[in-house]
Amino acid sequence: MPVTVEQLCARYHVDVAHAGHVAAMSLDLFDRLPHVHRLPPERRRLLETAAILHNIAYASDPKRHDVVGRDRILAETLSGFTRHERDMIACTTRFHRKQARPDEEPVFRALPAALQKETLALAALLRVGDAFDYSQAQTCRIVSHEEIGDAVRVVVEGPHADEEAARANRKADLWNEVFPHPLTVLTAIEAAAEAKSAAAESAVPRPKSPAVRADDPIAVTGCKVLQLYFSQLRDAKAPASRA
């Protein structure tokens, strides 16, 4: 008989406050960075479901809750999802904790190649979203993100932002393997300090010419020209922030 996500949460005493916050943070990343994860919009529902169910076995087996959670999901006919979608949710749950080892997961290997790729993308998002409630206080919030070249930087705030940002950077290992856009997470305090430092540096007058003297040796002239060039190049690459 098909079972709903709500029924599973009730049956296995899921901490819905933690699960809901992890889902919200994971979906925030999904919505902010569609060109990074490149998942179809309909996969948003799978990410939300995997986030809600990621701790489905925590109450009974905290040390193996990723493995037991996978098995519990696979044992059910999940209402509103196809068999492949259920298997993707189960694998995403399996990969949310510790180091993801997809090659050792038979259910994952049985999925079509395209769905394997999508599953890893979902797991990468969930791992970071889960880190954003490492304190289980539901206080972490994403305040902005910015893109510097191919890299992504996310800024968070909250009473436990230091430990949750640090945890997210560690759990971004799968993200950095799956996406060609490496992730860095900073606290709002760190981002503000960095911006202040950059502003102070930019306030220093920049020379408009290399100030080459007639008696400068060729090597000194070359260094002066290069210093001016790199200074101008750095100013031109100042990143734009996205709230």
KADAKA-V22253 format. One record per backbone hydrogen bond with DSSP energy under -1.0 kcal/mol. NH is the residue of the N-H (numbers start at 1). CO is the residue of the C=O. E is the energy in kcal/mol with one decimal. If there is no record, write none. Layout:
BEGIN
<<NH,CO,E> <NH,CO,E>>
END
This chain:
BEGIN
<<3,77,-2.5> <8,4,-2.0> <9,5,-2.4> <10,6,-2.1> <11,7,-2.5> <12,8,-2.3> <14,9,-2.3> <16,14,-1.4> <19,15,-2.7> <20,16,-2.6> <21,17,-1.8> <22,18,-2.6> <23,19,-2.3> <24,20,-2.3> <25,21,-2.5> <26,22,-2.5> <27,23,-2.6> <28,24,-1.8> <29,25,-1.8> <30,26,-2.1> <31,27,-2.7> <32,28,-2.2> <33,29,-2.0> <36,33,-1.3> <37,33,-2.0> <38,34,-2.2> <43,40,-2.2> <44,41,-1.7> <47,43,-2.1> <48,44,-2.3> <49,45,-2.2> <50,46,-2.8> <51,47,-2.3> <52,48,-2.3> <53,49,-2.1> <56,53,-2.1> <58,55,-1.6> <61,57,-2.6> <64,61,-1.0> <68,64,-2.8> <69,65,-1.8> <70,66,-1.6> <71,67,-2.0> <72,68,-2.3> <73,69,-2.1> <74,70,-2.5> <75,71,-1.4> <76,73,-1.6> <79,3,-2.9> <81,78,-1.9> <86,82,-2.6> <87,83,-2.4> <88,84,-2.3> <89,85,-2.4> <90,86,-2.6> <91,87,-2.4> <92,88,-2.4> <93,89,-2.4> <94,90,-2.1> <95,91,-2.1> <96,93,-1.1> <104,101,-1.7> <105,102,-1.8> <109,105,-2.3> <110,106,-1.5> <111,108,-1.4> <116,112,-2.1> <117,113,-2.1> <118,114,-1.7> <119,115,-2.4> <120,116,-2.2> <121,117,-1.7> <122,118,-2.4> <123,119,-2.5> <124,120,-2.3> <125,121,-1.9> <126,122,-2.5> <127,123,-2.6> <128,124,-1.4> <129,125,-2.5> <130,126,-3.0> <131,127,-1.6> <132,128,-1.3> <133,130,-1.8> <134,131,-1.8> <136,133,-1.2> <141,157,-2.0> <143,155,-2.5> <144,155,-1.3> <145,242,-3.6> <146,153,-2.5> <148,151,-1.7> <151,148,-1.9> <152,182,-3.0> <153,146,-2.9> <154,184,-2.5> <155,144,-2.8> <156,186,-2.5> <157,141,-2.2> <161,158,-1.9> <164,160,-2.2> <165,161,-2.9> <166,162,-2.0> <167,163,-2.1> <168,164,-2.3> <169,165,-2.1> <170,166,-1.5> <171,167,-2.5> <176,172,-2.7> <178,174,-2.7> <179,175,-3.0> <184,152,-2.0> <186,154,-2.7> <188,156,-2.0> <191,187,-2.5> <192,188,-2.3> <193,189,-2.2> <194,190,-2.2> <195,191,-2.4> <196,192,-2.4> <197,193,-2.1> <198,194,-2.3> <199,195,-2.4> <200,196,-2.3> <201,197,-2.1> <202,198,-2.4> <203,199,-1.3> <204,201,-1.1> <216,213,-1.6> <221,217,-2.4> <222,218,-2.5> <223,219,-2.0> <224,220,-2.3> <225,221,-2.1> <226,222,-2.3> <227,223,-2.5> <228,224,-2.0> <229,225,-2.3> <230,226,-2.8> <231,227,-1.9> <232,228,-2.1> <233,229,-2.3> <234,230,-2.3> <235,231,-1.8> <236,232,-1.9> <238,235,-1.3> <242,145,-2.5>>
END
